[in-house]
């Protein structure tokens, strides 16, 4: 079975690192660089995991998270939030599977996403 991962990150270097980490964990990865593109794409796909930056152009990660939680198709998709804002991250811990504070290592993200991959 092919598992899909969606990385929503505007920093090209981080998007590349996150993409490689998910690929190493066994996901086929799509990368989107702004919130508006991600919002539109999420209307058409149901990935197996989402890695979501909070500070995005167009539509914020917080708004996207709200969209994800309100969409019946996406409610059970694991979400890993990435942010450099430690204070904001505390407010999100109850609504996501993991909150990772930047800088995030390749190994850290690969191991977490591998654990969140569906079994079977």
C-alpha positions as CSV (number, residue, x, y, z in Angstrom):
1,X,0.0,0.0,0.0
2,X,1.2,3.5,-0.8
3,X,0.9,6.0,2.1
4,X,0.7,9.6,1.3
5,X,2.2,12.5,3.3
6,X,1.5,16.2,2.9
7,X,4.1,18.7,3.9
8,X,2.8,22.3,4.2
9,X,5.9,24.4,4.8
10,X,6.9,27.7,3.2
11,X,10.6,27.5,3.9
12,X,12.1,25.6,0.9
13,X,15.0,24.1,2.9
14,X,12.7,22.9,5.7
15,X,10.2,21.6,3.2
16,X,13.0,19.5,1.6
17,X,14.2,18.1,4.9
18,X,10.6,17.3,6.0
19,X,9.9,15.7,2.6
20,X,12.9,13.5,2.8
21,X,12.1,12.5,6.4
22,X,8.6,11.4,5.4
23,X,9.9,9.6,2.4
24,X,12.4,7.7,4.6
25,X,9.5,6.8,6.9
26,X,7.7,5.2,3.9
27,X,5.4,8.0,2.7
28,X,4.9,9.3,-0.9
29,X,5.2,13.1,-0.3
30,X,3.6,16.1,-1.7
31,X,4.8,19.6,-0.7
32,X,2.8,22.8,-0.6
33,X,4.3,26.1,0.2
34,X,1.3,28.3,1.2
35,X,-1.9,28.0,3.1
36,X,-4.2,28.9,0.2
37,X,-2.8,26.1,-2.0
38,X,-3.0,23.7,0.9
39,X,-6.6,24.7,1.7
40,X,-7.6,24.1,-1.9
41,X,-5.6,20.8,-2.2
42,X,-7.1,19.4,1.1
43,X,-10.6,19.7,-0.5
44,X,-9.5,16.9,-3.0
45,X,-7.2,14.6,-1.1
46,X,-7.0,12.7,2.2
47,X,-3.3,12.1,3.1
48,X,-2.2,9.6,5.7
49,X,-0.3,12.3,7.5
50,X,0.1,16.1,7.4
51,X,3.2,18.0,8.5
52,X,1.9,21.6,9.0
53,X,3.9,24.8,9.6
54,X,1.9,27.3,11.6
55,X,3.3,30.5,10.0
56,X,2.3,30.3,6.3
57,X,1.5,32.9,3.6
58,X,-2.1,33.4,2.5
59,X,-3.8,31.2,5.1
60,X,-2.2,30.4,8.5
61,X,-1.5,27.0,9.7
62,X,-3.9,27.6,12.6
63,X,-6.7,28.3,10.1
64,X,-5.8,25.1,8.1
65,X,-5.8,23.1,11.3
66,X,-9.4,24.4,11.9
67,X,-10.3,23.4,8.4
68,X,-8.8,19.9,8.9
69,X,-10.7,19.3,12.1
70,X,-14.0,20.5,10.6
71,X,-13.7,18.2,7.6
72,X,-15.1,14.7,8.2
73,X,-12.7,13.2,5.7
74,X,-9.7,14.7,7.4
75,X,-10.6,14.5,11.1
76,X,-8.6,11.3,11.8
77,X,-5.5,12.2,9.7
78,X,-2.5,12.6,12.1
79,X,-1.2,16.2,12.1
80,X,2.4,17.1,13.1
81,X,2.6,20.9,13.6
82,X,6.0,22.6,13.2
83,X,6.6,26.0,14.6
84,X,9.3,28.2,16.1
85,X,6.7,29.8,18.4
86,X,7.0,27.8,21.6
87,X,4.1,29.8,23.3
88,X,1.7,29.1,20.4
89,X,2.7,25.5,20.3
90,X,1.5,25.1,23.9
91,X,-2.0,26.1,22.8
92,X,-2.1,23.5,20.1
93,X,-1.0,20.4,22.0
94,X,-4.5,19.3,22.6
95,X,-5.6,19.5,19.0
96,X,-2.8,17.8,17.1
97,X,-0.8,14.5,17.3
98,X,2.6,16.2,17.8
99,X,4.0,19.7,18.1
100,X,7.6,20.1,17.1
101,X,9.5,23.2,17.9
102,X,11.9,24.4,15.2
103,X,14.7,23.6,14.6
104,X,13.6,20.0,13.9
105,X,16.0,17.3,12.9
106,X,15.5,15.0,10.0
107,X,15.8,12.0,12.4
108,X,13.3,13.3,14.8
109,X,10.6,13.9,12.2
110,X,11.3,10.6,10.4
111,X,10.9,8.6,13.6
112,X,7.7,10.4,14.6
113,X,6.1,10.1,11.2
114,X,7.1,6.4,11.0
115,X,5.2,5.8,14.3
116,X,2.1,7.6,12.9
117,X,2.0,5.6,9.7
118,X,-1.1,3.4,9.5
119,X,-0.6,-0.2,10.4
120,X,-1.2,-2.8,7.7
